[in-house]
Amino acid sequence: MVESARRPGGRPSKEEAARLGESILDGARAAFGRKGIANVSLEEIASSLGVSKHTIYRRYPGMAALLDAVVARDIGHFRQALATAADVAGDPLDAARRISRSYVAFGASSDYAAFYLSLSAEAAVVPALRERLAAWSATALEPLTAAIAAAQAAGALRPGDPLPVRDALVDLLEGVNNRVRLAAGETPDVEALFETRWQVFLAAMAMPATSSARPSLAP
């Protein structure tokens, strides 16, 4: 439940307001992950947090605005994770590899999966939400797109439009995430799953001289 402490005069401090804002986004995200966007109301989210619905309405005029805020925060966290992975000395192809590994670490988490699998399922049948999801994805993947373009410019990856190359890589990385999300019993060896798919990517997209210098695909 959200703390309701107030300073004298009844107005929350900046710190209290910030904590409340984070709690609202956390509560909304959890509810979306459990029930889907269409099956959740602002009243339900407010009740779960122990606040009035007007507390949420003062910040977000409706469900679309609240969803945008939840996704915007996640995109910020995701981009920061990718940027941190990129901010290490090394050649452009190594940077693309580190960013890709960070993508897997972020995407395989159960917290991330519950929300985004629910969001993707709903987007599959709601065209307007599908368009928003595509725009969100493009923004989130900008660091990976930039890394692919840099590796192409350095002659490490085949030249051309970086977007299809990025999308092919993302498809491979999502394969790792799905293996982890749907695993029964022991957690799979994520590093081995990632390395196999990275080698598949190199076999398809690396320039011949670069590809021959890389380890062969694991059996």
N, C-alpha and C positions, 0 to 999 in steps of 0.2 A: 504494500500500500504506500502511496506517495505521502511523504511528510507534509503536514499542513501548517508547520510552524510559520509564524509571521513576525516581522519586526513590529515595534510599537506603531500604531496607526493602521495596522492591518495589511499593509502592502508588503509583498515578499521582497527580499533583497535580490540583487543580481544573481548571487550564487544559488539562492533558492529557486529563482525563476529558471535558471539554467538547468538545475537538477530536475525540476518539474518537466521542462521541455524534453530532456533526454528520456525521462520515464514515460512520457506520452508516446514518443517514437518507439521505445522498447515495447510498450504494451500493444501498440498498433501492429508492429512487426510480428510479434508473437501471435496475435489474433489472426492476422492475415495468413501466417504459416499454418495455423491449425485448421482454419475454416474456409480460406479463400477470401478474396477481396469482396466479392459480391454478397457473401453470407455474413458479413460483419457490419455492425452499425457503430456510429460514434458513441451512442448511448451505452452500448455494450462495452466498448473500450473504456469509457469513463467509469463505468461501474466496476470494472476489474481493477482499476487504479485507485478507487475510492475518492474520485473527484466528480464534480458536476460536469454535465455535458457542455455547459457554457464555458468552462475552463478550456476545453478543447476548441470550441467554436471561436473563442477569442483569438486563438492562434491560427486555426485552419477553418476556412468557411465551409468546407465540405470534405467528403471522402477522397476526392481526386487530389485536393491540395495536401491532405495528410499523407496519401500514398506517395506523392511527389517528394515530400519531405523525408519520408522513410528511405526511399530509393536514393535521393540525393546524398543522404548521410552515408549509405552503404557504398555508393560510388566513390565518395571521398576517401573512405577507408581502403577500398579496393585499389584506387589509383595510388594512394600513398604506399601501399604494400608493393606495388609494381615499381614505383619510382625508387623506393629504397633498394629493391633488388638491382635496379639499373645503375645505381650510384656507387659502383665499384669499378676500380680500374680493370681494364681488359678490352679485348677487341669487340667489335659490334656483334659478332655472332655469339660470343660468350655472354654478352649483355642480353641478347634475345633468349638465350637458354635460361639465364637466371630469372628473367621476367616470366618465362613460361613455367618454370618450377614454382615461382611464387603464385602464379595463377592457380596451379593445382592445389597448393597448400591452402589458399583462401577458399577455393570452390569446393573442396572435398569436405569441409567442415560441416557438421550436422546442422549447426545454426544457420549457416548460409543456405544449405540445401533445402531445408524445410520451407523457407520463405520463397526462394526463387523457383523451386519446382512447382509450388502452388501458383505463383505468378505466371509462369510459362504455360501451365495447363489452362488457366483462364484466358490468357492471351490467344491461345489457339482457337478459341471460339468467339472472341470479342475483337473485331477488327481495330477499333479505336485503341484498345489496350495494346494490341500487337504493334501498332505504329509507335506508341510511346515506348514499348519495350525495345524496339529496334533503335530508337534514338538514344535511350539510356545505354544500351549495349555499345553503340558507337562511341559514346563519350567515355565509358569505362575502359574501353580497349585502346584508347588513343596512345598510351605509353607502349603497348605492344606493337601497334601499327608503326609508330615512330622507330622502334627498334628494328623491325623488319626492313623498313625503308633504309635505315642506316647500314644494315648488313648488305643490302642490295647495292648501295652506293659504294661500299668497300669491296665489292666483287665477291663476297662470300656466298650470296644467294643469287639465284637467277633473276635477271632484271625484269622490270615490268611493273604493273600496278601492284602495290603492296597489299591491297585489300583481299584479293583472292588467296594470296599466300598466307596472310594472317588467318583468314577463315578456315583454310585447310588445317593450319596448326591448331586453331581453337577446337575444331572437330576432333582432332587426335587427343587434345588435352581433356576435353569433356568425356572422352572414352575412359580415361583414367579416373576421373571424378565419379562416373557412373559405376565403375567397378568397386570403388570404395563405398559409395552410398548404398549399394545393393548387396554388399558382401554378407554372406551368412557365416557365422562362426568367427574365425580369426580375421583380424584386419589384414588386407592384402599388403604386400611389399610395395608401397607407393613409389619408392625410388626406382625399383626395377620396372614397374609399370611405366613410369615417366620416361626412363632411359630408352626403353624399347620404342616408344612412340616418337621420341626425339630423333632416334636413328632412322625411323621410317620417314620422318619429315626431311631429314638431311638427304636421304637417298632420293627423294623426289625433288627437292628444291635447291640443294646446295650446288654450287658450281663444281664441275668435275674435279678440279685440283683440290678444292676444299674437302669435297666428299671423300676422296681417296685418302686424305690425311686423318680422317675420323675413324674411330673404332667401327668394326663391322657390326651389323645388326645381330643382336643376341638371338639365339635359337628359341 
